[in-house]
Amino acid sequence: MVELKKVLTDIAKAIVDDPDGVEVSETVNGNDVELVLHVSEDDMGKVIGRHGKIAKAIRLVMKSAANIVGKRVTVEIR
């Protein structure tokens, strides 16, 4: 079984300079899962990327992982 929170945490920790500053909060409502990614201010640019390309890629991977377990996911970066 795919644990969506762990997948997002692992992806974010691989991208940022300060992996200890990565936190993910999860809210589950039926089949809908909302994940909120918190990173340090210095790493915000690395997670978002130029014109949001990295953020879009993260969301795409998360939607694919959620599809495996039959859930819908939204990822918010703060």
C-alpha positions in Angstrom: 0.0 0.0 0.0 1.3 3.4 -1.0 1.6 5.9 1.9 1.1 9.3 0.2 2.5 11.4 3.0 5.8 9.4 3.0 6.1 9.6 -0.8 5.8 13.4 -0.7 8.2 13.7 2.3 10.8 11.6 0.5 10.5 13.6 -2.7 10.8 16.9 -0.9 13.8 15.8 1.2 15.6 14.8 -1.9 15.2 18.2 -3.5 15.9 20.6 -0.6 19.2 21.6 1.1 17.6 21.3 4.6 15.8 17.9 4.8 15.1 18.4 8.5 13.0 21.4 7.7 10.5 19.4 5.6 7.1 18.7 7.2 4.0 17.3 5.6 0.5 17.5 7.1 -2.2 15.2 5.9 -6.0 15.6 5.9 -8.1 12.7 4.8 -11.8 13.1 3.9 -13.1 9.8 2.4 -11.2 9.3 -0.9 -9.8 12.8 -0.9 -6.4 13.4 0.6 -5.0 16.9 1.1 -1.3 17.2 1.7 0.4 20.4 2.8 4.1 20.6 2.3 6.1 22.9 4.6 9.7 23.7 3.8 12.2 26.3 5.1 12.1 29.7 3.4 15.5 29.1 1.8 14.3 26.0 0.1 11.0 27.3 -1.2 12.5 28.2 -4.6 13.9 24.7 -5.1 10.5 23.1 -4.4 8.6 25.4 -6.7 11.2 25.7 -9.5 11.2 28.0 -12.4 7.7 28.9 -13.4 6.4 26.2 -11.1 7.8 23.3 -13.1 9.1 21.4 -10.1 5.8 21.9 -8.2 3.8 20.7 -11.2 6.0 17.6 -11.4 5.6 16.9 -7.7 1.8 17.2 -8.1 1.9 14.9 -11.1 3.8 12.2 -9.3 1.6 12.4 -6.3 -1.6 12.1 -8.4 -0.1 9.0 -10.0 0.7 7.5 -6.6 -2.8 8.3 -5.3 -4.3 6.7 -8.4 -2.7 3.4 -7.5 -4.5 3.3 -4.2 -7.8 4.7 -5.6 -7.6 8.2 -3.9 -7.6 11.8 -5.1 -4.8 14.0 -3.8 -4.2 17.7 -3.7 -0.7 19.1 -2.8 -0.3 22.5 -1.4 3.1 24.1 -0.8 3.6 26.6 2.0 
